[in-house]
Amino acid sequence: MPRGTVIEVAVDGEAESVPVKLGVWISNKSRKGRLDTDQLAALAKLGMDWAGPPPAPSLSGRKQP
C-alpha cells in the first residue's frame, strides 16, 4: 500500500466519515510495540509481515514456554 493512501471511515454516530492516513499508519512499524498480541495476530492474518506470525494457540489456556 502506498504511504500516501488515505481512506474514509464511517464512525458510529457521526454524520460524516473521517479520513484515515492508512498508508502512513501501516508503514510506521514503530507502532508494533504498542499493539497487544490479539491486534498483532489480526494484522498478521491480514498479511502484515512486520506484525510477525500469529501466536500459536495455547493448550488448556496455559501459555507456551
N, C-alpha and C positions, 0 to 999 in steps of 0.2 A: 504494500500500500504506500503510495507517495506521501511524504511528510506533510504536504500541503492539503491533504484530504480533510474536508470539513463536512459533517453530516448534520442534518436537522433531526432532533429527537423530541418527540412529543412527551411532555411531562404531565402526569396526572394533575388535574385541577388548574392547569394553566391554559389560557386561551391560545397562545402562540407557542410554536416549537422553539427549542433552544439550540443554537449552533454549538456543536462539539468538535473540537480540533482533534479528531480521532487519529490522524496520521502522526501528529506530534506526540500524542499520548502513547501510542504503540511503539514509536521509535525511542521513547525515553525509558531505557532499561533500568534507570536508577529507581524507578517506582517498584521494581521487583521486591525490594526489601520491605516495603510497606504492605504487601499483599499477604493474606493468610493462605494456608495450604489449599483450602477449598477454591479460592479465587485463582491461585496458580494452576490447580488441576483443571479448572474450567477453561482457562486460557490455553493450556497445553492441548486439551481436547479440540480446541478450535484451530490448532496448528501453529500456535505462537511458540516457535522453537526456543526463544530465550526464557520462556516460563519453565522449561525443563520437562522431564517426563512426569506424567501423572503419578502420584504416590501409589505404592502397592496397597491393596486392601489389607487391613489388619485382620488377624484371626481372633475371633471371640472378643472383639473390641479392645484387644491389647495392642500396644504399639510394638512394632517390629524392632529388633535391635539394630 
